[in-house]
Amino acid sequence: MAQSSGDTEEPGPDVLVQAAATFGLLASPVRLHMVWILASGECDVGGLAERVGASMPAVSQHLAKLKLAGLVRSRREGRRQVYLIDDPVLVTVVRLMVGHPTEAGERGIVRGRAV
């Protein structure tokens, strides 16, 4: 049962499971970088591979996972397949997390150890 804290209702278990799954997909630095790029506009596999420094097959596999989860979609543009994010909430979350790292993250510390 969801409890209320002030004006905000706590999310139910299903919402938390879905959010955790999304964060799990974004836990990969390559996938997070790809979503960051796509938050600024459409891009094809070759362009993403070049920008993230990964092979086209690896980028294609990451895109397949993101697409299956409904985080990105694709459309055909001539002979190219371009990928995009059409969920403004995902764009906002990624921009907030990447654009404003925590103080510990800026120092290169994760869970008390240097990275």
N, C-alpha and C positions, 0 to 999 in steps of 0.2 A: 504494500500500500504506500503510495506516494505521500510524503509529508510536506507541509508547506513551511517555508522559512521566509517570513516577511511576505513580500509580494510575489516571490518566485517559487513555483512548485518544483519539487525535486523530480528529476527524471526517473522514469520507470526502468526496470531491469532490461527490457528489450532495447530501449534507447541507449543505455550504457553499453550493452554488448555490441551494438552497431557502431557506436562511437569508438570503442576500444579496437574494433576490427579496422576501422578507418585509420586510426592512429598507428596501428600495427603495420598497415601497408605503407604509411608515410615514414616508418622508422628506418627504411632503407635510404641512405644518403643519395643514391642515384635517383630513386623514385621521387624523393622530396625535391631534388634539384629539377627533375623533369616537370613536376607540378608547378614549381616556382616559375619556370620558363613559360609553361602553358598559361599561367595566371596572367601573363602579359599579352598573350595572343596565340594564334594558331601556329603549329609547326609540324613538319613532317618528320619521319623517322630519321632520315639522314641529318637534318638540321639538329634534332635533339641529340643524336649520337655525337656529333661534332662538338656541341656545346657542353655536354656532360662528360666527354672523354671516354665513352664506352663504345663497344662495337654495335653495329646495327642489329645483329641478332639478339644481343643482350637487351637493348632498348626496346625491341619488339616484344620480348618476353615481359618486360616491366609494363609496357603499355597494355598488353593483354590482361595482366592482373588488374591494373587500374580500370580498364574498360569493363571487365567482368564485375568489378565492385561498383560500377556506376559512377566512378570519380572522373572519368574522361569519356569523351565520345569522339567519333571520327566521322569525317565526311569526305567524299571523293571530290577532288579538284583536278579535272582532266585525268591524267594518268597517275597522279599522286593521291595518297591517302593522307589527309591532314588531321591532326588531333587537337582537341580543344577542351577546355573546362567551361561548362555552362552553369555551374553552381556558384553563385556569388559568395555563399557562406564558406565554401572550401577555399576560395581565393582569399577571403579575409583571414581565415585561420592560418593559412600558410604564410601569408604576408606578415601577420603578427608574430608568428613563431620564428620565422627566419629573419625578418627585418628588425626585430627587437629581442635579441638573445638575452638570456638572464645574465646577471653579473658573474655567476659561477661559470657559465658557459663561455663568456668572454675571456675568462682567465684560463680556459682549457681544463676545467675540473668537472668531472662527472662522477657522482656518488663518492666524493671524497678522495678521488685519485686523479692525478694529472693524466691528461690524454695528449 
